[in-house]
Amino acid sequence: MKLAWTLGIFVALVVLLAVGLRLDPREVPSPLIGKPAPAFELPLLAAPDKTFSQKDMLGKVWVLNVWASWCAPCLVEHPQITRLAASGVAPVVGLNYKDLREDALPWLARNGNPFVATVYDSAGRIAIDYGVYGVPETYVIDRKGVIRYKRIGPVTPEILKEKIEPLLRELNA
């Protein structure tokens, strides 16, 4: 009887492990989906004397992209974010995360600046409110300021084409 219980527990653990290994960590459900985007008012990266708030985007469908100059995957996804911004389907706002201005500004100058605005979150305070696991992360926010989608990790051409662009078109309809 004791052997049967031990064997049963072992099989259950193996099954749980097998299921867990098939899950995509980039598809972690966010408790913020369907809820208002956390409020912020931060200085602009390029103009520290000016501020930007999520309230500035009310009435618009928009994308928030969390990035940093020290983040290698951010550079990998940058062409996709640039393509998205150039498409005009929605404005893209950058949230520069735990970075130095003197590193972030040349990074944008070198790689192109697709953002209508880039806010500077040097302490990572706002990123915590958004539940950022790490950079890059991307959010789609609707006209009412509600988060409708979250991508953990780089936006790939497939994610852009199959998930983000269709959602933005739907929200803009």
Secondary structure, 3 states (H helix, E strand, C coil): CHHHHHHHHHHHHHHHHHHHHHCCHHHCCCCCCCCECCCCEEEECCCCCCEEEHHHHCCCCEEEEEECCCCHHHHHHHHHHHHHHHHCCCCEEEEEECCCHHHHHHHHHHHCCCCCEEEEECCCHHHHHCCCCCCCEEEEECCCCEEEEEEECCCCHHHHHHHHHHHHHHHHC
